[in-house]
Every structure is written in structure tokens, then in C-alpha cells.
């Protein structure tokens, strides 16, 4: 324990030398946790999903036939350096939204003020960064359809979209650039930048296409368990299926990780979805680093009818691809990290999980200071994960 305390103290003292912990997640579940983690390491890796199909993301996806950038923006901002050296003026612009109740003319005037560098948020940014951001906003403005609804639009999403269009419809260059501009204390990428949709098959036989239609956030909760999940949409043709393959840079990030984490978040749309693009499982199977699953607390509409043992089994199934024709010689998941005081897990379930998946149970105190808060304590969870590196 003393050795761990010394290691944690060293991480806090020199986070730029911290370990490479990789997270497969969506954009919001780890927002506050990411800020805490950045105190210990500036080398975390975050692969987020680009499949959101609701809200303002739906407008952008429909207009430009592109992946969602909302989760990418959210994680970049949560890891941004909030000090003066981290360019908080750029982060402020990135986090700004246009009004929800303004007229179409007023919204376009606000956007034009940004494009023409007359908006105070853009004027506050020093050169040459201001001109670069302005060029991406101009790219978006020039290609924006006449019918595009700007109400409540995230400026960060518009900048990322403009950069995506400018860089030949690729997200990696713009994600890297803005990570540099706001001094993101970690690496954030999407698992793919192909324009794809999530599709689930329910046990009732019903098929649902579009993430927002089965998460229970923007539509009614599903009333039948999810049987399977796939990528759909334009991926039906050969060219698009090839486009869904993870790029070389993403494979390198997976290969470099010292710990692979499947953290709290929507089970299918945030965790499993990241494993669907071609090449992710193969890249994972080449990395011998430990794998840890941290189940969500509270109610997740996507796991209706599922026990914790079921979740472990489904996740393990997506991780247990054969590598080079050989079966893996290790359990798909090494550790199940949770606090039994925060979720109801019977001894029978624990035995089932151990017997069927070979996972090692780590039952720790991860409770938040406020007992009515239905999530893990960020500091306790961060230090528990760091202990596994």
C-alpha cells in the first residue's frame, strides 16, 4: 500500500509522466472523472463513439452525411487545461452555443459575426489560432445548407465539422489540432470517422436503427432486451464497410495502452459500440495490457432484462475474437471493478461471473461523499484504476 501511495504521489507531482490508460466510452459519462484523472496523468487515451443520432448531432449528420462530433467535443473540453497556459479563450468559444429561441435571421447573424471575426469570443483569441479557427467556421458556413437549423448549435461542433470538411472528411487531423490548441491533457479520438448508424435487434424481433431511438433519452425506453448490436446505414456497401475500419493511428493508440478500461456509461451505445468498427478487437487482442470493466450504477435502459453477469458475458463475447486463427489464451476481461455496496450483486452472480468468464473481482470502496449521488467517487475510481497499471 505504501508503494501505491508513493506512486500516486508521483503521478500527482508529474502527471505528464503518468500512465497510458485507454477508455472506450461515450462523451458525457466520464466528464467530471476526466478532469480528476488529468491531475494524475496527461497520457490517458479516450476513444469515443461517433454514432450519436439525436439532438443537434442529428442536424449535422443529416446535412453533411458525417459521423457525430458531439462526444468528441465534450471529451476534448473535459480534458482541456483550464489554466491561462491552456488557452481558456479557445475553450470558451468551443463550449459556446447559439441561442435556442432566436429567429433564423438572428442565428445566421450570430454565426456570420463569428465567421467575420466580429464576435467577442473569437476576437479574444490571439493569432494565428484565431485565423485558423475562423477558416474552419468559414468552411462550415460556405457548405451549410439553406435549411440548416442553427438553434442551440454548439460552436465547437460547427468548428469540428468545418475542420472535418476542410481535411477531406477526416476527424483525426481536427481532433489532434484542437487537442493542441486547448492543451488537452490526454488524447481523444473517435473509433472511426465513417458515417454509420447503430442498429439493435431486440429479443422481441424488432429492429431499431439510430442510437437516439433505443437509449431512452430522446424516445421511449425499449421494452425488450437487446439481442445484438451492429453498424448499419451506408455501411451496407463494400466501400463504406472498408471506411469503417479503424485507422493505423487508432490501432497504435490501442497498442500503446498500459490499461484498457470499459468504464461506466450506456452499455451498448457507449461501450459495446466502440468495439464494432473493424480492427478494434484485433488491435485489442494484440495488446497484453490488463482489461477492466467498471459497470454503471443506477438504471441503464439499454440493459433491460440483463444481470451484471449478462453484461460481463456480452462484453467478453465482443472481445474474444480469434487472433490469427488462434483462440485467445487469456480471459477476455481481467478485472471487474465495482463497489458491492452501491449495486445489488448476489453471491450467486459473482460465482457465475468468475466461473464463466475467468474474471477477477475487485470489490472496493468507490462510494461518493454524498450517498444520494448515483455514481462512483471520481478520485477513488481514478486511484483504483491507476493501481492496476
Secondary structure, DSSP 8 states (H G I E B T S, - for coil): -HHHHHHHHHHHH-GGG---EEEEE-SSTTHHHHHHHTTT-S--EEEE-----SHHHHHHHHHH-----HHHHHHHHHTB--SGGG-HHHHHHHT-B--SSS-HHHHHHHHHHHHTT-SHHHHTS-TTHHHHHHHHHHHHHHH--TT---TT-BHHHHHHHHHHHHTTS-SHHHHHHHHHHTTBSSEEEES--S-EEEEEEETTS-EEESGGGTSSSSS---SS-EEEEEEEEGGGSHHHHHHTS--HHHHHHHHH-SEEEE-SS-IIIIIGGGGTSTTHHHHHHH--SEEEE----S--GGGTT--HHHHHHHHHHHH---BTTB--SS-S--EEEE-TTTS---HHHHHHHHHHH--EEEE---B-SSTT--SB-HHHHHHHHHTT-
